[in-house]
Amino acid sequence: RLDGVVCVADAKHLAGRLDDEVEAGKVNEAYQQVAFSDKILLNKIDLVSTEEAIAIKDRIRDINAFAKVLPSVKGRVQLSELSNMRAHDMANFVEAGIEQEAEAAPEFVQGGHQGGGHGDDAHGNVNGVGGGHGDSHGHTEA
């Protein structure tokens, strides 16, 4: 079973990777990894200032408001954070307050996509271009 998607992000260099120029028809791999992760290890946190750490965490939140961000040094985190996540277990969605999410996103309560059509995904990207989760996960912007 898929327990969850984890990525390791370099606190010192992630902003640069997110800003990389991408060729037409290609994707920004750093953006994609952050967008699709359930947990993000923000590694090398000791190599950046507090202000830089906050700024990169905010940048991660802009891409993926639902992933848990774990600060780490030399990749060290509690093992319990990486096991038995059950991030893709439907039973956890009930516990996660799906009703509250629905209240925050009226387009899901009304049973459709506002604005009609499938051109824009939940992150404002056209036809999925630009990365993100697309319109199939029910995520809302923070």
Secondary structure, 3 states (H helix, E strand, C coil): CCCCCEEEEECCCHHHHHCCCCCCCCCCHHHHHHHHCCEEEEECHHHCCHHHHHHHHHHHHHHCCCCEEEECECCECCHHHCCCCCCCCHHHHHHCCHHHHHHHCHHHHCCCCCCCCCCECCCCCECCCCCCCCCCCCCCCC
